[in-house]
Each structure stands twice: as C-alpha cells, then as structure tokens.
C-alpha cells in the first residue's frame, strides 16, 4: 500500500514536469507539505525559484517542508492540481523570512492568494490562465509600504479584489498603476493608518471604498489621466479637507467623499465639466444623484466656483443635495458675480477676496466713477475692485476713499491733514482758499504748517490749523509782519515799523508820513528821515531826494 501511495505521488510530480517543466523529482530539494489550503508538492531549483503545486493527495508523502530555502527564494510559481478540468484552489503557505521574494506567478484557478504581511519586498503578482469569477489577493495587515504590481494573463474573472485593509506600514503609500488601470481590479485600505496617498501615473480608476474609514488620511495626490473616482472611495476620511481633481476625471460617485472632512475641491476643468461628473444610477439604471454628498463645500473650477449644499429641511435620511455656480461670470463683455446660493449680486456692494465691488441694477460690475446714495465711488477700470481706505490717482489727480466713499473736504490720514475738492473730490495741492482762509499743500497733498517758502517768498501757516497768517504775528518771541497775501515783509517799512532782512522787527521807533512846505517826507521821532534813497513802505516803492523829500 505504501508503494502505491508513493507511486501516485510521483505520477503527480511527473505531470508537473510535462505541464510546466518543473522537474520536482530531479533534485533532493522537493517534497510535499500539508498547508491550511491542503497538500502541495514543491520543488526548489537551487537558483532562487520555488515551484509549488496543489496535490490531489490528502496527506503529504514524503512530508518535507521547504522552509530551509525560504530566505533564498526570489521567484515563486504556484500551480493548481494537474487535473482536467482545473479545480479551484487557494494558497497561503508563505514563510517568515522571505525577504528576497519579488515575483509570484499564480497559475490555474486560484480563487484566493493570502500573502498578508509576508514577502515584504514583493514587486509583482502575475495571475495566469484563471477562469474563476472572483479572485481574492489578501495583503491585509501589511507593514511594508511596497505594493506589488498586478498583471493578468488569460483571466476571465469579473473582479480581482486586493485586500490591503489594516495596513500598518509607513504612512505615505504609493499605489501602483496596475491597481487602477484595469476595471476588474478592486482594492481597499479600510481602517489603515496611512496619511498620504500617491497614485502612480497610468492610474485610471480609484475604486469603490478604496480608502473607506482611513481616519488619518489627509493628503491625496491624483495624477492627470485618472478618469473615475468610484462610490465611497474616500468615505469617512475626516482629516481629508481638500483635494485636487484633474480635468481628466469624467465620473465621480456621489458618495465618494461622504462623511469626509472635505471643505474645498480644486477641479482643474470647467464648471460645465464638473456638472457632468456626478451621475449615480441604481440597479434599474435610474438616475439617483447628480451631486456629491457634501455640504458647504466649494469647488474651484478653472472658470469659476461651484457651491455644494443640501436641503436641511428634508428628512435627514433623504437629504436633497444641490450645487450652484457662484463667483465671477463674464457675459457680453460685462462681469457678474453670483453668491453661493447662485443668485446674482444686484444693486449692492460685495467684499470678494478682500476687495470691494459694486454691482448695478442688472448685476453688472461697475467700473470708473459713479455716485450712489450721495457718495462718489471708484472701481478699477480693469478689475472692478472698488478703492477703499486708500489713495487713487486718476487722470493725474489724486483722490482718497474713506471706507469706499470718496472723501470730500478735510480729511486727516495718519496724523496728516488733506483736503479734497468739495465738488470733484480731487486732492488739493499748492495754495487753496477754504472757507475764507488760505492753506498750502505739498505735491503729496499734505497740509503744511509753520514757516514755508514758496518761490522766493516766506509764508507762515498756523501750526494749529494750517491757515495762512496775515498782519503782525509774534513767532518764537519775535515779531513779523505778514502781508495781506501772506508774504513775509523783509527789508521794508510796514505800518511805520522797520523790518529787518530776516523779517524780524527790532527797530523801536515808528516812522510816519510828514508834510513840510507842501512836500512829503518820511521819518520818525528819533530824528531819522529817509533821504537820497528808495524805500518800500507798506508794499509801495518810494524815492526820496538828498533833502529827504518825496520825489
């Protein structure tokens, strides 16, 4: 009996040779082993390649394990039993220490391949000649960030499910392109500790529930070329607050981000493209949703924004989600702005991105000068932004806006006084008579005070209010005379008093006009009188002869 069992085993092995060229019996490195998935024959070729095959035996004979060679294996070939038709089988007999294993080739109708946290360096899993409807690849609980590429050859399965749940490796994970470029492949990282996900170029689809309940995930990088983000792909990811979606995406499941932390979405396509993305159908092909199940989210599109809301008055189990264009729109050469509820801003002001804008009764953005409720306003002729709390130069004139209404009259800005024309609002420079008094403003519009020289003439402007002084004025303990036009008198007689070249009065006597022999002369009580000279007296030039008489 014992001889018959051995003969049966060798017959099985010989079939492997004929089918796959794996000469199990040509070496001492072969045997059979009992696994959780049944008995498997194995052969190691001493060059890093291990072949295993499902046996039809119930007990291994001879019972030999291949653990001795596990650390040297770089390629593993797994076969189903050599029967026709090919029976279904599973395989999970991987060993601790398989650090060099990079390629696993699976043949025949393997319905489940359980690798779990073994084989940390695996780079490629190839599924071949498989007619199963559903194939499971169990990579759950892995601590290695390396994920293998998946290749399919002559596979008729409807779905290949890659289970990466409970992932506990490095927090940054790179998803191979083969995970997302075949509609048959599904994968999930449910309840994993990853924080950042990068998708390889070539990825087409992010499948249903791929990152469901990844509570630490906050960054996702989706490359151009991705076309579909499926239902629940990022559901229950509370730390994921923003995401960029390329314009190549053509379909998004309405629950793709449900119960996530998403607040903003940057969509690199247009608003019209965005509106066509979310189309969810039930089993009867009835449309059940056209909007992402998110509330209060802003979608930034290349040509404006979309706001997503839900109707809070409805049954909480049946929220009515809706979305509206908002932001800027240009139509027939005019700009318009919609609020997040989709309504046009009409006959009103809006603060947008820190700038104030005004909109006409038809909703068009105002530009240039206009008056509203008695106040003058100005909006940039290119951007439409209303000037507020700032200066504006327009056609060579300066204006100041207090708030966003053009200032008129006096305005003190940062301790300096300015004056704006009461009719035009233009900032005044140079001399300006205001309410019967004269004031002087520099080229920047600032009101000047104290001594100021204009041309070759000195003026004195009251430090308390800036008004130009006239008449006699004591300044810093010295007396000066300011003429009716404000000019300081110097080297001349004013009101009978002599003023020095610096404008100060120091001569104590007072001169007056006197008349002798019907001739006029000018002198004071000290005995001085003008003679043989020309003097300026009260702003008029007079000439006196050698005897002192007025010529």
Secondary structure by P-SEA (a helix, b strand, c coil): caaaaaaaaaaaaaaaaaccccccccccccccccccccccccccccccbbbbbbbcccccccccccccccccccbbbbbcccccccccccccccccccccccbbbbcccccbbbbccccccccbbbbccccccbbbbccccccccbbbbbbbcccccccbbbbbcccccccbbbbcccccccccbbbbbccccccbbbbcccccccccccccccccccbbbbcccccccccccccccccccbbbbcccccccccccccccccccccccccaaaaaacbbbbccccccccccccccbbbbbccccbbbbbccccccccccccccccccccccccbbbbbccccccccccccccccbbbbbcccccccccccccccbbbbccccccccccccccccccbbbbbccccccccccccccbbbbcccccccccccccccccbbbbbcccccccccccccccbbbbcccccccccccccccccbbbbbccccccccccccccccccccccccccbbbbbbbcccbbbbbccccccccccccccccbbbbbccccccc
